[in-house]
Amino acid sequence: MPFSERYVHITFTAVRKRPLHLPSKKEWWNWEEFHLGGGRSKFCLHVLFTDTTVEISADEISLRFSNQIS
């Protein structure tokens, strides 16, 4: 299902684990997926960048789609 909107705004609530370092602006976003949490959190987002992997665990994740950065 294609999205006509250009931006996705992700909000995490009750974050249990967050990355210590974020990727640089020069890195490319290669791949992402959400998992059901198995331990301390209900959800986990895994993102693979060109040189960095980011993992965020939280109890609630909400997505909002828009045509502009807010």
C-alpha positions in Angstrom: 0.0 0.0 0.0 1.8 3.2 -1.1 1.6 6.3 1.0 1.1 9.7 -0.6 2.5 11.4 2.4 6.2 12.1 2.6 7.0 12.1 6.3 6.2 9.7 9.1 6.3 11.0 12.7 7.0 8.3 15.2 6.2 8.8 18.9 7.4 6.4 21.6 5.8 6.3 25.1 7.3 4.5 28.1 10.7 4.0 26.5 12.6 1.2 28.0 15.8 1.3 25.8 17.1 3.9 23.6 20.3 4.3 21.5 23.3 6.0 23.1 24.4 7.4 19.7 22.3 8.4 16.8 23.5 8.0 13.2 25.1 11.0 11.4 23.1 13.0 8.8 25.3 11.5 6.1 24.1 7.9 6.8 21.4 6.3 4.7 18.3 4.7 6.3 18.5 1.2 4.8 15.9 -0.9 6.5 13.5 -1.0 9.6 11.1 -3.3 11.3 9.0 -3.3 14.4 9.0 -6.4 16.7 6.7 -7.4 19.6 8.8 -7.0 22.7 9.7 -10.1 24.6 11.1 -8.7 27.8 10.7 -5.4 29.4 8.8 -3.6 26.6 5.8 -4.3 24.4 7.4 -3.1 21.1 10.9 -2.6 19.7 11.9 -0.7 16.6 15.1 -1.8 14.8 16.6 0.5 12.2 19.7 -0.3 10.0 21.6 2.6 8.7 24.7 2.4 6.5 27.1 2.4 9.5 24.9 2.2 12.6 22.1 0.1 14.0 19.5 1.8 16.2 17.1 -0.1 18.6 14.3 1.6 20.6 12.1 -0.4 23.0 8.9 1.1 24.3 5.4 0.2 25.6 3.6 2.3 23.0 4.4 3.5 19.5 2.2 5.8 17.4 2.7 6.8 13.8 1.4 10.0 12.1 1.8 10.6 8.4 2.0 14.1 6.9 3.3 16.0 3.9 5.5 18.3 6.0 8.0 18.2 8.9 6.4 19.5 12.1 
